Amino acid sequence: MKALKIIYEDNHIIVVEKIPNIASQADKTGDIDMLSLIKQYLKEKYNKPGKVYLGLVHRLDRPVGGVMVFAKTSKAASRLSEQVREKSLKKTYLAVVDGKIDNKKRKIRRLLI
């Protein structure tokens, strides 16, 4: 397992680079997930006894790598979740594709499988 790449951290949030092919949160596979990895990191870094609170603000699909924001407090989680709901949180996506792209069609549709 690669070490976590922490992009930013303060008392309220932690921003990390999600590794491709790792789930954002635990699922039925039982595979390691970003939420658990970061909780363990915080537990060790701050020598916290018991459970560590970490709010999942948004997710990225398992095969996708990118930047994720997690809340270190319930207040931060509430405020960030509200921003996501109200769409005031700006998200930017960059896709790497293989093959030729038709320049006339610049719209990407999300496939639900």
Secondary structure, DSSP 8 states (H G I E B T S, - for coil): ----EEEEE-SSEEEEEE-TTSBSS--TT---BHHHHHHHHHHHHTT--S----EE-----TT--EEEEEESSHHHHHHHHHHHHTT-S---------S---TT---------
